[in-house]
């Protein structure tokens, strides 16, 4: 790790790690390194004591050949200017051969004996004739490398609709993964023509603030949701993420208002609440509280809401024991209506407790009344003694 340096060969290009080979290198040092496309001049962007993670293995890491001199740097700049002119010639020759490809850029190695052309194509074209003719015209060995649409924009460079230089050409080293869901989370139009860059792909900048938009959307209500506010019931009509403002429509006052997003950080807070909670939870609770307050407040004349004045309140019924059937409630009788007398109970015509008919029972009662029956209750009266026996 102590002898490893990070070298970049192109502005906003990928960083390659090489062995310092004993050279004293610092950030900004120009070095010459051998690559797969010949020798190239690079700039040290990570010093040996700043390397934390090595992206390449020890076997794949090549060594720095030497420090770049002023003559090497001047020659390298001249070759870069020459490559821009030769790219135009290569495009003309490809158009003459009617090849379905677009040459995006090219570069020479430090020796000037190898020219690498980068192109994009929908299919794999046959460019062998182009390589032969281009090698004769340039006097160097030509190599064709196919790249993607984003790499094409990175090599071509330019200015996008925002008015700034392309991020991929100015500072981005890797291309992030972009999806249409990111544009949807940020309330951007889902038309690919409006959210695509010069490369024809989705904007890379959609990933820059995606996490912030996602976190903010999680604390805000959805568009069309009904809310309970201190001003009454309101409907969410829109959300302005740039200003962090929620647009509401007051249904009772019929007025549009804007509320800061900070008031929606807590969905169940005391300021603004969803109407579902108000209707399902707070509505029944509010009804119970209002009823209890109305019962506790006395009315004029000593009457309450449930008991009029002048009437005695019926005490609560006692708790009936388990297994006992509840008694049937009788309707209260009105004072102005006289209560009818109870109807006489007809004599029982069925058998009595002893199993005898009612007629025999009445005869036995008459015998006991006359003193002739033997079934009377209580002891018999004592007999009167004769008059002559008392002396």
PyMOL commands that set and color helices and strands:
alter all, ss='L'
color gray80, all
select helices_A, chain A and resi 48-50+70-96+128-138+149-156+167-170+180-185+204-207+210-218+261-264+275-296+358-370+387-389
alter helices_A, ss='H'
color red, helices_A
select strands_A, chain A and resi 4-8+15-19+30-35+38-46+64-67+102-108+114-120+141-146+226-229+232-240+245-250+255-260+273-274
alter strands_A, ss='S'
color yellow, strands_A
deselect
rebuild
show_as cartoon
